[in-house]
Amino acid sequence: MKPWSKDKRKYILITGLELEELQKQTWQMAESFWLDRKIENYKWIRPIWLWNWDIEYLNDLIYVIFKQWEIYPDKNFSWYLAMKNLETRLHKLDKIVV
């Protein structure tokens, strides 16, 4: 997908458990237009840049992860809290007009 001239990149720093859990879920990003590889190779040294559609895709992915969690609840809630925090940050980033 080619960005439109008015599309702007948005930057977010994903670190720690958020990044670890997101990288575990890249196998579910089958048609993400290189976003899966971008997440897999991300080292959290600098903020990662995302297009609007990347943010929407990640929000959808987190929604799917939460739906799976409802079906197969896990006793370890640390990953759930990390993904919930990432979801909140992505929603805030999506609302920012650059």
Secondary structure, 3 states (H helix, E strand, C coil): CCCCCCCCCEEECCCHHHHHHHHHCHHHCCCCCCHHHHHHHCCCCCCEEECHHHHHHHHHHHHHHHHHHHHCCCCCCHHHHHHHHHHHHHHHHHHCCC
